[in-house]
Amino acid sequence: MAQLSGLIDDEDSWIGGKATLVQLGDILDRGDTERNCMDLLFKLRDQAAEAGGKVHMLLGNHEVMNVDLDFRYVTQNAWDGWGDAPKSGSMRLDLKASLAAVGFPGYMKQRVQAFRPGGVEARRLSMMPIAIMVGDTLLVHGGLRNKHLKYGIERMNKEMAAWLHGPAVMDKPEIIDDSDSPIWARLYSVPTPKDSAARELEDVLKALGAKRMIVGHTPQLRGSLLLVLRPLVLRSHVCLSLFLLPVV
């Protein structure tokens, strides 16, 4: 899609100039090439910045699940290649890192060390916010509700970054674990949203001065982008990953 949009060339380098690209989360748990996808997006972020453009990656529920060491969706060949945990120079922190992998099978240990709070990959994830505004568009993995605005988008982004960067800077914000948290919410993405969801969406957008919300998370099995709720929400999860809809 990035190539079709003229943002990257055949060698996966940024040619988008001052354009903005937003990835809505769930880079992880999408097959054996997830590490390559992570590396590519961070490379493009740096290249875009040099060209005056921007690449934003948002946190999805699968990024957070991996930091929680919930590996239910990791594919068979995605365990290796994360490297051994680097030494921190602190005996206490190095011991804590070793203890994080206790109880996990040997083949999982690299991933545990990489994604635990304070691990190398968790620190990369700490650079990915929960939600952002680009112009008059609100972008978030699952959806934002009124209670999330009361909590504060900037507060959520900062607290999540601190938890991911770790170790033990702070606990994960409880609001992120709610079933309707910004990374888990589906109220705007179910086939037929309730009238109450439409009203809440209008309230959220009005409070932020936004014209629309773009979300991922919930697969749109028709395979096309959907504008819904008078068209204030763009559902963008169209199952392009072969991991989700393999070609047979």
N, C-alpha and C positions, 0 to 999 in steps of 0.2 A: 504493500500500500504506500509506503514512503517513497518507493521508486516511482510508482504510478503518479504520485502527487508532485513529483519533481523535487523532492527534498533530499534524496540521496542518489548517488550515481551507481554504476554497476559494481563498483568496488566498495560499496556501503560507506562512502564518505559524504559528508554534508555538502550539498550544493544549494541549499534552500535560502542562502543569503539571510535576510532579516525576518524570515518567516518564523512562526511559532508552531511547534509540534508538542502535543500533550498525549502522553500514554496514561491510560486510566487505571493502571494497576493490574494485578494478577499476571505478572511476568513469570512468577514461579509456579511450579506444579503444572506446567504446560508441555511436558515432554522432556526428552533427553537433551535438548539443545538450550535449556533455560539459561545456563551459564553464559553461553554465547550471546543470547539476547540481552542479558544484563550488561555484559561487557560492551556490546554494540551501542546500547542506549546511553551509557555513560560516556563512551567515546564521542557520540554525536552531540551530547550535551556540551562537551568542551569545544568541539569544532564549531558548533552553532554560535556559542558565546563569542568566539574569535571573529565570526563573520557578522556579528550584530544581531543574530537570531537567538531563539530560545528553544530548548527542549526541556519539558517538564515531565517527570515521572511521578505519579501519585501512588500512594499505598493502597493495595487491595487487601481483601481478607486473606488471600493465600500468602502474601508477604508476612502478615502478622501471624498466621498459623505456623509458619516456619520458625519465626522467632520464639513462639510458644513451644517449639519442638514437637509440633503436631505434623507428622510426616505422612499422613494417610494417602496423599495424592502424589507422592514422589514416585517417578517411574524408575524402572529397574536399572537403567544405565545413567541415572542422574545423581548417584551417591558419591562418585569419585570426582576428583579434580578440584576440590575446594581447598586443598592444602592443609598442612598442619598449623595449629594455632601458633602465632609468633610469640616469643617471650616478651613479657611486658616490662621486665626489670624489677617487678615486685613479686616476692615469693608468695605473698598472700593472694594476689590476683591470679598468679599462675596456678596456684593450688585450686583456687575457685574454678578456674577454667577447666582443669582436669576433672574436678568433681562433677562438673556439668554433664560430662559424658558417661559417668558411672551408671550402669544399668542398661546402656544401649549396646546392641551388637557392634562388633568391630567395624563392619562395613558402614555403619551410620556415624561413626565418631567424627570424621572430617566435617560432615554437614552440621552436626551438633555444635562443634567448636566454631564453625564459621557463622552460624545464625543465632547463637545464644546472645542475649543482650550484651553488648560490648565486643562481640566477635567481629571479624573483619567484614563479613557481608552485612551483618546487622548495622555496622557503622555506615556502610554505603546506603543502606535503606534509610538511615536517619536523615539523609539529605532529600528524602521524598516526603512531601507533605500529605496530609489527609485530603485537603480541599484547597482550591485556589480560584481566584477570579482572573480571567483574561478579558480585558475590556468589559463588556457588559454580559459576559457569559460565566456562569458558575460551573466548575468541573469537579466531580467527586465520584468515587468508585460506585457506591451504592445509592446514596441520596442524603440530603440534609433536611433535618426537621427543625421546627421551631425551638425545641429544647437544645439542639446543638448550637443554634445561634445564641441562646442565653448562656450556654457554657462558654462560647467564644471560639471561633475558628482559629484565630491566632494562638489562643491558649492550647487548643487540641494539638495543633501542629508543633508547638514548642515542647509540650509534655511528651508527645510521641517521640520526637527527636531525642529528647533526654533519655527516655527509657531505652530506645534502641542503641544509642551511643554507649550507654552504660560504662562499666558495670555498676549496678546498684546506685545510680544517680537518683532514680526515682522509680516507683512502680508504674506499670502500665495504667493509664487512666481507665477507670471503671466504665466510663461512658463508651469506650471502644468495644467492650465485650457485650454490650446490649444486643439483642437480636435485631433491633432496628437502628444500630449504630451507623455512622456514615459509611462504613465498609461492608455492612451486612444488610442494610435496608433494601426492601423490594417494593415498598408501597407505591412507588411511581412506575414500577416496571412490570407488575403483574398484567396479564392480558387485558383485564378490565379494571382499572383503578377505581377505587371508591370515590364518591363525591367529596368525602372529607379529605382525601389525599389531594384532590384538585384544589380545594380551598387552602389547605396548608401550604401547598406548593406556591400559590399566589402570594401568601403571606411571607414566605421565605424570600422569594424573589424581590418583592417590594421592599423588604427590610434591607436587602443588600444592594438595591438599585440595579438588579440584574434583569435581563430580558428572557433568559432561558437557563436551564440546567442540563448539562450533559452527563450521563451516567453510563456505567458499564454493568458488571456483576451478573445481571440476569440475562441468560442467552435469549436472543431473539431468533427463534428457529425458522422464521421466514427467510432469513439470510439477507435482510436489508435493514438499513437504518430506519428507525421509526420515530416520527414526531407525534407526540400524544399530548393529552391534556391541554387542548386548545392552544396551539402547539407550543407548549412551554417546556417540555422535556424531550430531549433527543436520546433515545436508547441506542447505544453504539456497539453492544456486544453481539456481533453477528456470526460468531463461531468460525472465524477464519483459521483457527489453529487446527492442525491435523489431529492433535491430541484429543480435541473435543468432538470433531466430526471426521473421522478417518475416511480417506478415499478407499473404496472397495471395488 
